[in-house]
Amino acid sequence: MTTVTVAKWGNSVGIRLPKECVAAGQISVGDKLQVEADHKQITFIRLHEPKKYRLEDILESFDTPGIHEELAWGGAKGVEIW
């Protein structure tokens, strides 16, 4: 069990979460938490946001041989310039 002190922050009050609690709750800076208060207990629930994907990471997962080979599209059908 960890004890923290409530401090005044501007017109509000706040607490600092010790790194052990942050690690155990898998909380990162910028995460959104749902706060539930019931009598003498306050519970923080980390909200799951959709994972942000990077195009580079997605493309690295593809294993398609020949994906970059030139395709034969056939001859011109109109006034295209090749």
GIZINOR-V97082 format. One record per helix or strand of 3 or more residues. SS is the DSSP state (helix for helix, strand for strand). FROM is the first residue (numbers start at 1). TO is the last residue. Records with the same first field share a line. If there is no record, write none. Layout:
SS = FROM-TO, FROM-TO
This chain:
strand = 7-9, 12-14, 33-38, 41-46
helix = 19-24, 55-60
